Amino acid sequence: LFCVTLRARDTHRLASVGTLMKLIDTEDRSISGARTWPGDILPTLNRVVATCQAVGIVDIVNVENGRNNNNLAESEYRVANVKLRSFTNEATKGKTEEMDSLTHQIVEDYQKVRSTYINSQSLASNELPKFARKAVSSVPDLTTLNDDLDFWRFVDTWQVLCNTIRQAKQTQLQGVINEISVQVAMEAKGPLQLPVKRRNLPELVQKQLEEMEQSAAADYVELGMEPILDFQEILSMEDSLDRVRKLAAMIKRERARLEAKESLIKAFLTE
């Protein structure tokens, strides 16, 4: 068993909540025998793939070797004392009117969002490239939310969807950046050197690309599909009803955004 959690890159601080993981299997996928273009043998590339399963949530009490985080290597494990969190709570079984309403809303909103992204007839689905729509179509078609297991299945699936959309947005942005970079490099004097390094581009173009990245980042934040922080907040909540409220708000927000966009597109097409 081991735990995974978030760490701030600038301050090196660790989150107060982690996920307890169980190692299921390991597979050696090391690559050996590769050669360079002249024919020199490259050293073996060591690679191990681990299959793990989340088995619980823990509160991180303290980190024993975390006093001097700055002196620890990136690959060095932190040794921590943790407390397994219990999610036993009768409210998750739908014994309150609010819980019943929220669970019904989650299922309904999730079905609508999923169908919007994978339905080729949906106007709003065009904001994702084909590869992303195909990936979304493989996301489970969840129809019930009756207990804790169903809830965490919804959380896991929604995070997969958020990650898929983020990757699609990053791919679209990188494609535009690469196109601009190559075009500018081709217009410069001398032979074209690939790959094009941003530092070799004119300062004005570098500034343009940075502004594009900042604008895209701001637009993505506005989507409300952040695949890490919102889910860390869910994990840190101790009350089951609060967790359901949070997930319901996240999915409802995306449904409202897609429906508003589809209505706007239809309004333009009818004019």
N, C-alpha and C positions, 0 to 999 in steps of 0.2 A: 504494500500500500504506500501511496505517496500523495501529496497535495499539490495542486496548482492554484496560483492566484495572480493578481495583477501587481506590477511594480512600476512606479513613476520613473521615467527615463532620466528626468532632470534631478529630482531629489532623492531617488533610490528608495523611497518609502514604499512599503508593502501594504496591500489592502488588508482590511481587518477580517475578511471572509474568504474562504478558499473552498475548492471542490476536492473532495476525497476521491482518489482514483485507484483502481485496481488493475494491475498488470495482467492481461489475459494471455498474450503470446508475443514472441519476438521473432523476427525473420532477418537473417543476414542477407543484405542486398549489396554487398561490396562489389565494386567494379575493378577488375584487374585485367591486365593485358592490353590496355589502351595505348595507342602510339601517337606521337606527334607527326606532323607532315613529313619531316625528314626520315621518320622511322624509329625515333628513339622511344623506348618503352617508358611510359609514365608510371609513377608510383601508384600503388593500389589506393583507390578511393573508398575509404571505410564508410559504410552506410548500414544502419540498423533501423528497421521499421518496427515500431512497437504498437500493439493493439491494446487499447485500454478501455475501461468502462467506468463511468462515474457511479459511485455507490453512496454518496452522501455529501452533505454540506458541513463545514466546520468553521468555528470561530477561532481565529488565530490569537492565542493568549499572549505569547511572546516569542521572539526569535532569539535563540541562544547565541548565534554567531552574527547577529545583525547590528551590533554596536558600531562596527567600522565597515559599513556597507561599501564605502568607496574603495576599500582595499580588497574587496572580494572580486574574483574574476567573474566574467559574465557567465561562464559555464559552471561555476561552483554552486553547489546546492546550499540552501539555507536550512538550518536545523531549527525546528519550531515546536513549541508545545501547543496543541490544539484541543478543542473541545467539540465533540460531535454534536451537531444541532439536531434536535428532534422536531419533526414537522407534524406531530400528532395534534390534530386540531379538528374538532367535530364540525367546525364551520365549513370545511372543505367538502362535506358530504351534502351540501345543498339544503341545510336545515334552516336557512334564513331566506326571506324573500329577496333580499339584495343579492345573495349568492346565486340563487336560481336565475335571477334576471341577468347577472353578469356572465354566468357560464353560457346561457343561451345567446347572449350578445356576442361573446367571443367566437362561438362556433359559426354563427351567421356571418359575422364580419370577416372571419378568416376564409370562409367559403367564397364570399364575394371578391375578396382581394385576389385569391388564388385564381379564380376563374377569369378575372379581368386580365391578369398577366399572361395566362396561357391561351386565352381565346383569341384567335386571329381576327375575329370580327370586332373585337373591342378596340376602339380608337386609342384608348389610353395605353394599351399594351405596346404600342409602337415606340414608346420611350426606351424600351429595352431591345438590344440586338437579338438576333435569332438564337445565338448560342445560349444567352441568358434565359430566354423564354423556354428553351428546351430544358435547361437546368431546373427552372421553377416547376415545370410540368412533372418532374420526378419527385417533387416534394410531396409527402404523404397527404392524402385527402382525408383529413381528420373530421369526424362527424359527431363525436361524443366527448363530453367532459363531465365525468361523474365522480372522480376521485383524484387523489394526489398524483397517481401514475399518469392519468390523462393530462393533468395540468402540466407536469414537467415535460410530457411529450409535446404539448403545444408550445411551451417555452423553447424547447430544443429546435422544433421545426421552424418557429418564427425567427430564431437566431440564424438558422441556415438560410432562410429567405433574405434576411437583412444582409448577410455576407455575400450572397449571390448578387443582390442589387448593387452593393458597394463595388464588387469586382467588375460588374458591367459598366458602372460609371467610370471607374478607373481606366478600364480598357478603352472606352470611348474617348476620354480625355487624352490618354497617351497616344492614341492614333492621330488626333489633331496636332498634338505637340510634335510628334515625329514628322508629320507632313510639312509643317511649317519649318522645322529645323532643316530637313533635307532640301526644301525649296530655297531657303536662304543660303545654304552651303553651296548649292549648285550655281547660284548667281555670283558667288565670290570668284575671284581670280585663282587660277591654279587648279590642280587635280582635286577631285572630290575624294575626301578621306572618310571612310566608313569604319566604325560607327561615328556619327556626328556627335562631337562633344559640345555640351552647352557652353562650356567656358570659352570655346573658340568662336562662338557666335558674337555678333555685334552687341554691345551693351544694351542698345535699345530693344533688340529682339529678346535678350535674356530677361529684361524687365517685363516685356509683353508676356512671355511664357510664365513668369512668376505671378503676374496679375491674373492670368488665366487659371492657374492652379489655386490661387487664393479664392477667386470667384467660385470655382467649382467646389471647393471645400465648404464655402459658406452656403452654397445651394444644397449641398448634400446634408449639412446640418439641419437645414430647413425641412428636409424630407422627414426627419424624425425616425429614420431607420438605422440609427447608430447601433452596431452589432456588439458592443462591449459594455459601455457605461450603464445603459438602461438595464441590462441583464445583471450586471453587478449589483445594481440597486435592488432588483428583485431578490437576489440571493441574500442580501443583507437584511431584508425584512423578516421579522419574526412572526408577524401575524399573517395567517393564510388569506384572510379577506383583503388585506392591503396588497398582497402579491397578485391576487386575482384582479383587483381594481387597476393595478399598474399595467398588467398585460392587456386588459380590456381597453384601456385608454390608448395604448400603443397601436393595437390593431385597428381600433375605431378611427384613429387619426389618419392612418394610411388609406382606409376605405374612403373616408371623406375627401381626401386629397385626390384620389383617383376618380371618384365620381364628379368632383368639381371640374377636374381637367377634361373629362369626357363631355360634360355638359357644355364647357366652353368651346371645345372643338366642334361640337354639333351646331352651336350657335353661329360660329363662323361659316360653317359649310352651308347653312340655310340662307345666309345673306346673299 
